[in-house]
């Protein structure tokens, strides 16, 4: 893969979903990725929203790189137009490879696997493993419950309110690509950094006798 070409990793369902708006958004996003000269990194399968995004990228001149665990080759047959297909032994190495290949992340509607991938990139961003832009393309309020959970995590004191700066919620594929382009032009370095050192525990104050 030509690393001079920025790569967008798209997380999304291996199912098309019940509402055709999800598939339409996936195709529109893929078309824009190809038209704007980005490469696509995705889950490798040619089914569901994954297939819609990747096919549209390919049709509009973009490079497509799939990352697929070996055990999913039958359930999620690879897209035939994929320029590069990387086979990993398991889901964990798939996520690690996708994270390393991507310069930015976009999450579309999906199931448990998509949610797992979203939390992978959010948690590693929080730990400063990377500073890559993350967009949640919120079609028909699909991510509203997830956003409510994140708000509750902050409200209950398990995360800082600053976690909302780790991602951008977008409403259309056009808005999503505009955010990614702007973030890649002016955002922080995309090189991984070490997590911050743990804070030392405060020692009890000694009183003079």
MARBA-3410 file (N, C-alpha, C, O; in Angstrom, 1 decimal):
209
0.8,-1.2,0.0,0.0,0.0,0.0,0.9,1.3,0.0,1.9,1.3,0.7 ~ 0.5,2.2,-0.8,1.2,3.5,-0.8,0.9,4.4,0.4,-0.2,4.9,0.5 ~ 1.8,4.5,1.3,1.5,5.2,2.5,1.5,6.7,2.3,1.1,7.5,3.2 ~ 1.8,7.2,1.1,1.6,8.6,0.8,0.1,8.9,0.6,-0.3,10.1,0.7 ~ -0.7,7.9,0.4,-2.1,8.1,0.2,-2.7,7.9,1.6,-2.7,6.8,2.1
-3.4,8.9,2.2,-4.0,8.7,3.5,-5.1,7.6,3.4,-5.8,7.5,2.4 ~ -5.2,6.8,4.5,-6.1,5.7,4.5,-7.2,5.9,5.5,-6.9,6.3,6.7 ~ -8.4,5.7,5.2,-9.5,5.8,6.1,-10.0,4.3,6.4,-10.3,3.6,5.5 ~ -10.0,4.0,7.7,-10.5,2.7,8.1,-12.0,2.9,8.4,-12.4,3.7,9.2 ~ -12.9,2.0,7.8,-14.3,2.1,8.0,-14.7,0.9,8.8,-14.5,-0.3,8.3
-15.4,1.1,9.9,-16.0,0.0,10.7,-17.5,0.0,10.4,-18.1,1.0,10.4 ~ -18.1,-1.2,10.1,-19.5,-1.2,9.8,-20.0,-2.7,9.8,-19.1,-3.6,9.9 ~ -21.2,-2.8,9.7,-21.8,-4.2,9.8,-21.6,-5.1,8.6,-21.4,-4.6,7.5 ~ -21.6,-6.4,8.9,-21.5,-7.4,7.8,-22.9,-7.7,7.3,-23.1,-8.6,6.5 ~ -23.9,-7.0,7.8,-25.3,-7.1,7.4,-25.7,-5.7,6.8,-25.2,-4.7,7.2
-26.7,-5.7,5.9,-27.1,-4.4,5.3,-28.1,-3.7,6.3,-28.3,-2.5,6.0 ~ -28.6,-4.4,7.3,-29.6,-3.7,8.2,-30.9,-3.7,7.6,-31.1,-4.1,6.4 ~ -31.9,-3.3,8.3,-33.3,-3.3,7.9,-33.7,-2.1,7.2,-34.7,-2.1,6.4 ~ -33.1,-1.0,7.4,-33.4,0.3,6.8,-32.4,0.6,5.7,-31.2,0.6,5.9 ~ -32.9,0.8,4.5,-32.1,1.0,3.3,-31.2,2.3,3.4,-30.2,2.4,2.7
-31.5,3.2,4.4,-30.7,4.4,4.5,-29.3,4.1,5.0,-28.3,4.8,4.6 ~ -29.1,3.0,5.7,-27.8,2.6,6.1,-26.9,2.2,4.9,-25.7,2.6,4.8 ~ -27.5,1.4,4.0,-26.7,1.0,2.8,-26.4,2.2,1.9,-25.4,2.2,1.3 ~ -27.4,3.1,1.8,-27.2,4.2,0.9,-26.0,5.1,1.5,-25.2,5.6,0.7 ~ -26.0,5.3,2.8,-25.0,6.1,3.4,-23.6,5.4,3.2,-22.6,6.1,3.0
-23.6,4.1,3.3,-22.3,3.3,3.1,-21.8,3.5,1.7,-20.6,3.7,1.5 ~ -22.7,3.4,0.7,-22.3,3.6,-0.7,-21.8,5.1,-0.9,-20.8,5.3,-1.6 ~ -22.5,6.0,-0.3,-22.1,7.4,-0.5,-20.8,7.7,0.1,-19.9,8.4,-0.5 ~ -20.6,7.1,1.3,-19.3,7.3,2.0,-18.1,6.7,1.1,-17.1,7.3,0.9 ~ -18.4,5.5,0.6,-17.4,4.8,-0.2,-17.1,5.6,-1.5,-15.9,5.7,-1.9
-18.1,6.2,-2.1,-17.9,7.0,-3.3,-17.0,8.2,-3.0,-16.1,8.5,-3.8 ~ -17.3,8.8,-1.9,-16.5,10.0,-1.5,-15.0,9.7,-1.2,-14.1,10.4,-1.5 ~ -14.8,8.5,-0.5,-13.5,8.1,-0.2,-12.7,7.9,-1.5,-11.6,8.3,-1.6 ~ -13.3,7.2,-2.5,-12.6,7.0,-3.7,-12.4,8.3,-4.5,-11.3,8.6,-5.0 ~ -13.4,9.2,-4.6,-13.3,10.4,-5.3,-12.3,11.4,-4.7,-11.6,12.1,-5.5
-12.2,11.4,-3.4,-11.2,12.3,-2.8,-9.8,11.8,-2.7,-8.9,12.4,-2.1 ~ -9.6,10.6,-3.2,-8.2,10.1,-3.3,-7.7,9.4,-2.1,-6.5,9.2,-1.9 ~ -8.6,9.0,-1.2,-8.2,8.2,0.0,-8.1,6.7,-0.4,-8.8,6.2,-1.3 ~ -7.4,5.9,0.4,-7.5,4.5,0.4,-8.4,4.0,1.5,-8.7,4.8,2.5 ~ -9.0,2.9,1.3,-9.9,2.3,2.3,-9.3,1.1,2.9,-8.7,0.2,2.3
-9.4,1.1,4.3,-9.0,-0.1,5.1,-10.3,-0.6,5.7,-11.0,0.2,6.3 ~ -10.7,-1.9,5.5,-12.0,-2.3,6.0,-11.8,-3.8,6.4,-10.8,-4.4,6.3 ~ -12.9,-4.4,6.9,-12.9,-5.7,7.4,-12.8,-6.8,6.4,-12.7,-8.0,6.8 ~ -12.7,-6.5,5.1,-12.4,-7.5,4.1,-13.5,-8.3,3.5,-13.4,-8.7,2.3 ~ -14.7,-8.4,4.1,-15.8,-9.1,3.6,-16.5,-8.3,2.5,-16.6,-7.1,2.6
-17.1,-9.0,1.5,-17.9,-8.4,0.5,-19.4,-8.4,0.8,-20.2,-8.3,-0.2 ~ -19.7,-8.5,2.0,-21.2,-8.6,2.4,-21.6,-7.4,3.2,-20.7,-6.7,3.8 ~ -22.9,-7.1,3.3,-23.4,-6.1,4.1,-22.9,-4.7,3.8,-22.6,-4.4,2.7 ~ -22.9,-3.9,4.8,-22.4,-2.5,4.6,-20.9,-2.5,4.3,-20.5,-1.6,3.5 ~ -20.2,-3.5,4.8,-18.7,-3.6,4.4,-18.6,-3.6,2.8,-17.8,-2.9,2.2
-19.4,-4.5,2.2,-19.3,-4.7,0.8,-19.8,-3.4,0.1,-19.2,-3.1,-1.0 ~ -20.8,-2.7,0.6,-21.3,-1.5,0.0,-20.2,-0.5,-0.1,-19.9,0.2,-1.1 ~ -19.5,-0.2,1.1,-18.5,0.8,1.1,-17.3,0.4,0.2,-16.9,1.3,-0.6 ~ -16.8,-0.8,0.3,-15.7,-1.2,-0.5,-15.9,-1.2,-2.0,-15.1,-0.7,-2.8 ~ -17.1,-1.6,-2.4,-17.4,-1.6,-3.8,-17.5,-0.2,-4.4,-17.0,0.0,-5.4
-18.1,0.7,-3.6,-18.1,2.1,-4.0,-16.8,2.7,-4.1,-16.5,3.5,-5.0 ~ -15.9,2.4,-3.1,-14.5,3.0,-3.2,-13.9,2.5,-4.5,-13.3,3.3,-5.2 ~ -13.9,1.2,-4.8,-13.3,0.6,-5.9,-13.9,1.2,-7.2,-13.1,1.6,-8.2 ~ -15.2,1.4,-7.3,-15.8,2.0,-8.5,-15.4,3.4,-8.8,-15.5,3.9,-9.9 ~ -15.0,4.1,-7.7,-14.6,5.5,-7.9,-13.1,5.7,-7.8,-12.6,6.8,-7.5
-12.3,4.6,-8.1,-10.9,4.8,-8.3,-10.0,4.7,-7.0,-8.8,4.9,-7.1 ~ -10.6,4.3,-5.9,-9.8,4.2,-4.7,-9.2,2.9,-4.5,-9.7,1.9,-5.0 ~ -8.2,2.8,-3.7,-7.5,1.6,-3.3,-8.2,0.9,-2.1,-8.6,1.6,-1.2 ~ -8.4,-0.4,-2.2,-9.2,-1.1,-1.1,-8.3,-2.1,-0.5,-7.7,-3.0,-1.2 ~ -8.1,-2.1,0.8,-7.3,-3.0,1.6,-8.2,-3.7,2.6,-8.7,-3.0,3.5
-8.3,-5.0,2.5,-9.2,-5.7,3.4,-8.3,-6.5,4.5,-7.3,-6.9,4.2 ~ -8.9,-6.5,5.7,-8.2,-7.3,6.8,-9.2,-8.2,7.3,-10.2,-7.8,8.0 ~ -9.0,-9.5,7.1,-10.0,-10.5,7.4,-9.4,-11.7,8.2,-8.4,-12.3,7.8 ~ -10.0,-12.0,9.4,-9.6,-13.2,10.1,-9.8,-14.5,9.3,-10.8,-14.6,8.6 ~ -8.9,-15.4,9.5,-9.0,-16.6,8.7,-10.3,-17.3,8.8,-10.9,-17.9,7.9
-10.8,-17.4,10.1,-12.0,-18.2,10.3,-13.3,-17.6,9.8,-14.4,-18.2,9.8 ~ -13.2,-16.3,9.3,-14.4,-15.6,8.7,-14.4,-15.7,7.2,-15.3,-15.1,6.6 ~ -13.5,-16.3,6.6,-13.5,-16.3,5.1,-14.7,-17.0,4.5,-15.1,-16.6,3.4 ~ -15.3,-17.9,5.2,-16.5,-18.5,4.6,-17.7,-17.7,4.9,-18.6,-17.5,4.0 ~ -17.8,-17.2,6.1,-19.0,-16.4,6.5,-19.0,-15.0,5.9,-20.1,-14.5,5.5
-17.9,-14.4,5.6,-17.8,-13.1,5.0,-16.8,-13.2,3.8,-15.7,-12.7,3.9 ~ -17.2,-13.8,2.7,-16.3,-14.0,1.6,-15.7,-12.7,1.1,-16.4,-11.6,1.1 ~ -14.4,-12.7,0.8,-13.7,-11.4,0.5,-14.3,-10.8,-0.8,-14.7,-11.5,-1.7 ~ -14.2,-9.5,-0.8,-14.6,-8.7,-2.0,-13.6,-9.0,-3.1,-12.4,-8.9,-2.9 ~ -14.0,-9.3,-4.3,-13.1,-9.7,-5.4,-12.3,-8.5,-5.9,-11.2,-8.7,-6.5
-12.8,-7.3,-5.8,-12.1,-6.2,-6.3,-11.0,-5.6,-5.3,-10.4,-4.6,-5.5 ~ -10.9,-6.2,-4.1,-9.9,-5.8,-3.1,-8.5,-5.9,-3.7,-8.1,-7.0,-4.1 ~ -7.8,-4.8,-3.7,-6.4,-4.8,-4.2,-5.5,-5.6,-3.3,-4.6,-6.3,-3.8 ~ -5.7,-5.5,-2.0,-4.8,-6.3,-1.0,-5.7,-6.9,0.1,-6.5,-6.2,0.7 ~ -5.5,-8.2,0.3,-6.3,-8.8,1.3,-5.3,-9.4,2.4,-4.5,-10.2,2.0
-5.4,-9.0,3.6,-4.5,-9.4,4.6,-5.3,-10.4,5.5,-6.4,-10.0,6.0 ~ -4.8,-11.6,5.7,-5.5,-12.6,6.5,-4.8,-12.7,7.9,-3.6,-12.8,7.9 ~ -5.6,-12.5,8.9,-5.0,-12.6,10.3,-5.5,-13.8,11.0,-6.6,-14.4,10.6 ~ -4.8,-14.3,12.0,-5.3,-15.5,12.7,-6.5,-15.3,13.6,-7.2,-16.3,13.9 ~ -6.8,-14.1,14.0,-7.9,-13.9,14.9,-8.3,-12.4,14.9,-7.8,-11.6,14.2
-9.4,-12.1,15.6,-10.0,-10.8,15.6,-9.1,-9.7,16.2,-9.0,-8.6,15.8 ~ -8.4,-10.1,17.3,-7.5,-9.2,18.0,-6.4,-8.7,17.0,-6.1,-7.5,17.0 ~ -5.8,-9.6,16.3,-4.7,-9.1,15.3,-5.3,-8.4,14.2,-4.7,-7.5,13.6 ~ -6.6,-8.7,13.8,-7.2,-7.9,12.8,-7.4,-6.5,13.2,-7.0,-5.6,12.4 ~ -7.9,-6.2,14.4,-8.0,-4.9,14.9,-6.7,-4.1,15.0,-6.6,-3.0,14.6
-5.7,-4.8,15.4,-4.4,-4.2,15.6,-3.8,-3.8,14.2,-3.2,-2.7,14.0 ~ -4.0,-4.6,13.2,-3.5,-4.4,11.8,-4.3,-3.2,11.2,-3.7,-2.3,10.6 ~ -5.6,-3.2,11.4,-6.4,-2.1,10.9,-6.0,-0.8,11.5,-5.9,0.3,10.8 ~ -5.8,-0.8,12.8,-5.4,0.5,13.5,-4.0,1.0,12.9,-3.9,2.2,12.7 ~ -3.1,0.1,12.7,-1.8,0.5,12.3,-1.8,1.0,10.8,-1.0,1.9,10.5
-2.7,0.5,10.0,-2.8,0.9,8.6,-3.5,2.2,8.3,-3.3,2.8,7.3 ~ -4.4,2.6,9.3,-5.3,3.7,9.0,-4.7,5.0,9.5,-3.9,5.1,10.5 ~ -5.1,6.1,8.8,-4.8,7.4,9.3,-6.0,8.1,9.9,-5.9,9.1,10.6 ~ -7.2,7.5,9.7,-8.4,8.0,10.3,-9.4,6.9,10.4,-9.3,5.9,9.7 ~ -10.5,7.1,11.2,-11.5,6.0,11.4,-12.9,6.6,11.2,-13.2,7.7,11.7
-13.7,5.9,10.5,-15.1,6.2,10.4,-15.9,5.0,10.8,-15.7,3.9,10.3 ~ -16.9,5.1,11.7,-17.8,4.1,12.1,-19.2,4.3,11.5,-19.8,5.4,11.7 ~ -19.6,3.3,10.8,-21.0,3.3,10.3,-21.8,2.4,11.2,-21.3,1.8,12.2 ~ -23.1,2.2,10.9,-24.0,1.4,11.7,-23.4,-0.1,11.6,-22.9,-0.5,10.6 ~ -23.7,-0.8,12.7,-23.2,-2.2,12.7,-23.6,-2.9,14.0,-24.4,-2.3,14.8
-23.1,-4.1,14.2,-23.5,-4.9,15.4,-22.4,-4.9,16.4,-21.6,-3.9,16.6 ~ -22.2,-6.0,17.1,-21.3,-6.1,18.2,-19.8,-6.0,17.7,-19.0,-5.3,18.4 ~ -19.5,-6.5,16.6,-18.1,-6.4,16.1,-17.8,-4.9,15.8,-16.7,-4.5,16.1 ~ -18.7,-4.2,15.3,-18.5,-2.7,15.0,-18.3,-2.0,16.3,-17.4,-1.1,16.4 ~ -19.2,-2.3,17.3,-19.0,-1.6,18.6,-17.7,-1.9,19.2,-17.0,-1.1,19.8
-17.2,-3.2,19.1,-15.9,-3.6,19.6,-14.8,-2.8,19.0,-13.9,-2.3,19.7 ~ -14.9,-2.6,17.7,-13.9,-1.8,17.0,-13.9,-0.4,17.4,-12.9,0.3,17.5 ~ -15.1,0.2,17.6,-15.2,1.6,18.0,-14.5,1.8,19.3,-13.8,2.7,19.5 ~ -14.8,0.9,20.3,-14.2,1.1,21.6,-12.7,0.8,21.6,-12.0,1.4,22.4 ~ -12.3,0.0,20.7,-10.8,-0.2,20.5,-10.1,1.1,20.2,-9.1,1.4,20.8
-10.6,1.8,19.2,-9.9,3.0,18.7,-10.2,4.2,19.7,-9.3,5.0,19.9 ~ -11.4,4.2,20.4,-11.6,5.2,21.4,-10.7,5.0,22.6,-10.1,6.0,23.1 ~ -10.6,3.8,23.1,-9.8,3.5,24.3,-8.4,3.8,24.1,-7.7,4.3,24.9 ~ -7.9,3.4,22.9,-6.4,3.6,22.6,-6.2,5.1,22.3,-5.1,5.6,22.6 ~ -7.1,5.8,21.8,-7.0,7.3,21.7,-6.9,7.9,23.1,-6.1,8.8,23.3
-7.8,7.5,24.0,-7.8,8.0,25.3,-6.4,7.8,26.0,-6.0,8.6,26.8 ~ -5.8,6.7,25.7,-4.5,6.3,26.3,-3.3,6.9,25.5,-2.2,6.6,25.9 ~ -3.6,7.7,24.5,-2.6,8.4,23.7,-1.7,7.4,22.9,-0.6,7.7,22.6 ~ -2.3,6.3,22.6,-1.6,5.3,21.7,-1.6,5.9,20.3,-0.6,5.7,19.5 ~ -2.6,6.6,20.0,-2.7,7.3,18.7,-3.5,8.6,18.8,-4.2,8.8,19.8
-3.4,9.4,17.8,-4.2,10.7,17.8,-4.9,10.8,16.4,-4.9,11.9,15.9 ~ -5.4,9.8,16.0,-6.1,9.7,14.6,-7.5,10.1,14.8,-8.2,9.7,15.7 ~ -8.0,10.9,13.8,-9.4,11.4,13.9,-10.4,10.2,13.8,-10.2,9.2,13.1 ~ -11.5,10.3,14.5,-12.5,9.3,14.6,-13.9,9.9,14.4,-14.2,10.9,15.1 ~ -14.6,9.4,13.5,-16.0,10.0,13.2,-17.0,8.8,13.4,-16.8,7.7,12.9
-18.1,9.2,14.0,-19.3,8.3,14.1,-20.4,8.8,13.2,-21.0,9.9,13.5 ~ -20.6,8.1,12.1,-21.6,8.6,11.1,-23.0,8.1,11.6,-23.3,6.9,11.5 ~ -23.7,9.0,12.2,-24.9,8.6,13.0,-26.2,8.7,12.1,-27.0,9.6,12.2 ~ -26.4,7.6,11.3,-27.5,7.5,10.4,-28.8,7.2,11.2,-28.9,6.2,11.9 ~ -29.8,8.1,11.1,-31.1,7.9,11.7,-31.0,7.6,13.2,-31.7,6.8,13.8
-30.0,8.3,13.9,-29.8,8.1,15.3,-29.3,6.8,15.8,-29.5,6.4,17.0 ~ -28.6,6.1,14.9,-28.2,4.7,15.2,-27.3,4.7,16.5,-27.3,3.8,17.3 ~ -26.4,5.8,16.6,-25.5,5.8,17.7,-26.0,6.6,18.9,-25.2,6.7,19.9 ~ -27.2,7.1,18.9,-27.7,7.8,20.0,-27.6,7.0,21.4,-27.2,7.6,22.4 ~ -28.0,5.7,21.4,-27.9,5.0,22.7,-26.4,4.9,23.1,-26.1,5.0,24.3
-25.5,4.7,22.2,-24.1,4.6,22.5,-23.6,5.9,23.1,-22.9,5.9,24.1 ~ -24.0,7.1,22.5,-23.6,8.4,23.0,-24.2,8.6,24.4,-23.5,9.2,25.3 ~ -25.4,8.1,24.7,-26.0,8.2,26.0,-25.2,7.4,27.0,-25.0,7.8,28.2 ~ -24.7,6.2,26.6,-23.8,5.4,27.5,-22.5,6.2,27.8,-22.1,6.2,29.0 ~ -21.9,6.8,26.8,-20.7,7.5,27.1,-20.9,8.7,28.0,-20.1,9.0,28.9
-22.1,9.4,27.8,-22.4,10.5,28.8,-22.6,9.9,30.2,-22.1,10.6,31.1 ~ -23.2,8.8,30.3,-23.4,8.2,31.7,-22.1,7.8,32.3,-21.9,8.0,33.5 ~ -21.2,7.3,31.5,-19.8,6.9,32.0,-19.1,8.1,32.6,-18.5,8.0,33.7 ~ -19.2,9.3,31.9,-18.7,10.5,32.4,-19.4,11.0,33.7,-18.8,11.3,34.6 ~ -20.7,10.9,33.6,-21.5,11.4,34.7,-21.3,10.6,36.0,-21.3,11.2,37.1
-21.0,9.3,35.8,-20.7,8.5,37.0,-19.3,8.5,37.5,-18.9,7.8,38.4 ~ -18.5,9.3,36.8,-17.1,9.5,37.3,-16.1,8.4,36.8,-15.0,8.3,37.4 ~ -16.4,7.7,35.7,-15.5,6.7,35.2,-14.7,7.1,34.0,-13.9,6.4,33.5 ~ -14.9,8.3,33.6,-14.1,8.9,32.5,-14.3,10.4,32.6,-15.2,11.0,33.2 ~ -13.3,11.1,32.0,-13.3,12.6,32.0,-14.3,13.1,30.8,-14.4,12.4,29.8
-14.8,14.2,31.0,-15.7,14.8,30.0,-14.9,15.0,28.7,-15.5,15.2,27.6 ~ -13.6,15.1,28.8,-12.8,15.3,27.6,-12.8,14.2,26.6,-12.3,14.3,25.5 ~ -13.4,13.0,27.0,-13.4,11.9,26.0,-14.3,12.3,24.8,-14.1,11.7,23.7 ~ -15.1,13.3,24.9,-16.0,13.7,23.8,-15.1,14.3,22.7,-15.6,14.4,21.5 ~ -13.9,14.8,23.0,-13.0,15.4,22.0,-12.3,14.3,21.2,-11.6,14.6,20.2
-12.4,13.1,21.6,-11.8,12.0,20.8,-12.5,11.6,19.5,-11.9,11.0,18.7 ~ -13.7,12.0,19.4,-14.5,11.7,18.2,-15.4,12.8,17.8,-15.7,13.7,18.6 ~ -15.9,12.7,16.6,-16.9,13.6,16.0,-18.1,12.9,15.6,-18.0,11.9,14.8 ~ -19.3,13.3,16.0,-20.5,12.7,15.5,-21.0,13.5,14.3,-21.1,14.7,14.3 ~ -21.2,12.8,13.2,-21.6,13.4,11.9,-22.9,12.8,11.5,-23.3,11.7,11.8
-23.6,13.6,10.6,-24.9,13.2,10.2,-25.0,12.7,8.7,-26.0,12.1,8.4 ~ -24.0,13.1,7.9,-24.0,12.7,6.5,-22.6,12.3,6.1,-21.6,12.6,6.7 ~ -22.5,11.5,5.0,-21.2,11.1,4.5,-20.4,12.3,4.1,-19.1,12.4,4.3 ~ -21.0,13.4,3.5,-20.3,14.6,3.2,-19.7,15.3,4.4,-18.5,15.7,4.3 ~ -20.4,15.4,5.4,-19.9,16.0,6.7,-18.8,15.2,7.2,-17.8,15.7,7.8
-18.9,13.9,7.1,-17.9,13.0,7.7,-16.6,13.2,6.9,-15.5,13.3,7.6 ~ -16.6,13.2,5.6,-15.4,13.3,4.8,-14.8,14.7,5.0,-13.5,14.9,5.1 ~ -15.6,15.7,5.1,-15.1,17.1,5.4,-14.4,17.1,6.7,-13.3,17.8,6.8 ~ -14.9,16.5,7.8,-14.2,16.5,9.1,-12.9,15.7,9.0,-11.9,16.2,9.5 ~ -12.9,14.6,8.3,-11.6,13.8,8.2,-10.6,14.6,7.4,-9.4,14.6,7.9
-11.0,15.2,6.3,-10.0,16.0,5.5,-9.4,17.1,6.4,-8.2,17.4,6.3 ~ -10.3,17.8,7.1,-9.8,18.9,7.9,-8.9,18.5,9.0,-7.9,19.1,9.3 ~ -9.3,17.3,9.7,-8.5,16.8,10.8,-7.1,16.3,10.3,-6.1,16.5,11.0 ~ -7.0,15.7,9.1,-5.8,15.2,8.6,-4.9,16.4,8.2,-3.6,16.3,8.3 ~ -5.5,17.5,7.8,-4.7,18.7,7.4,-4.1,19.4,8.6,-3.0,19.8,8.6
-4.9,19.6,9.6,-4.6,20.5,10.7,-4.5,19.8,12.1,-4.2,20.5,13.1 ~ -4.7,18.5,12.1,-4.8,17.8,13.4,-3.4,17.6,14.0,-2.4,17.9,13.3 ~ -3.3,17.0,15.2,-2.0,16.6,15.8,-1.3,15.5,15.0,-1.9,14.9,14.1 ~ -0.1,15.3,15.4,0.7,14.2,14.8,0.0,12.9,14.9,-0.6,12.6,15.9 ~ 0.0,12.1,13.8,-0.6,10.8,13.9,0.3,9.7,14.3,0.0,8.5,14.4
1.6,10.1,14.7,2.5,9.1,15.2,2.1,8.7,16.6,1.7,9.5,17.4 ~ 2.1,7.3,16.9,1.8,6.9,18.2,2.7,7.5,19.3,3.8,7.7,19.1 ~ 2.1,7.7,20.5,2.9,8.2,21.6,2.7,7.3,22.8,1.7,6.5,22.8 ~ 3.6,7.3,23.7,3.5,6.4,24.8,2.3,6.9,25.7,2.1,8.2,25.8 ~ 1.6,6.0,26.4,0.6,6.5,27.4,1.2,7.3,28.5,2.4,7.1,28.8
0.5,8.2,29.1,1.1,9.0,30.2,1.4,8.1,31.3,0.7,7.2,31.6 ~ 2.5,8.5,32.1,2.8,7.7,33.2,1.8,7.7,34.3,1.1,8.8,34.4 ~ 1.6,6.7,35.1,0.6,6.7,36.2,0.9,7.8,37.2,2.1,8.0,37.5 ~ -0.1,8.4,37.7,0.2,9.4,38.8,0.5,8.7,40.1,-0.1,7.7,40.4 ~ 1.5,9.3,40.7,1.9,8.7,42.0,0.8,8.9,43.0,0.2,10.0,43.1
0.7,8.0,43.9,-0.3,8.1,44.9,0.1,9.1,46.0,1.3,9.2,46.3 ~ -0.8,10.0,46.4,-0.5,11.0,47.3,-0.2,10.4,48.7,-0.9,9.6,49.2 ~ 0.9,10.9,49.3,1.3,10.4,50.6,0.6,11.2,51.7,0.3,12.4,51.5 ~ 0.2,10.5,52.8,-0.5,11.3,53.8,0.4,12.3,54.4,1.6,12.1,54.6 ~ -0.2,13.5,54.7,0.6,14.5,55.3,1.0,14.2,56.8,0.2,13.6,57.5
2.3,14.4,57.1,2.8,14.1,58.4,2.6,15.4,59.3,2.8,16.5,58.9 ~ 2.2,15.1,60.5,2.0,16.2,61.4,3.2,16.2,62.4,3.6,15.2,62.9 ~ 3.6,17.4,62.7,4.7,17.6,63.7,4.2,17.3,65.1,3.1,17.8,65.5 ~ 5.0,16.6,65.8,4.7,16.4,67.2,5.2,17.5,68.1,5.1,17.5,69.3
END
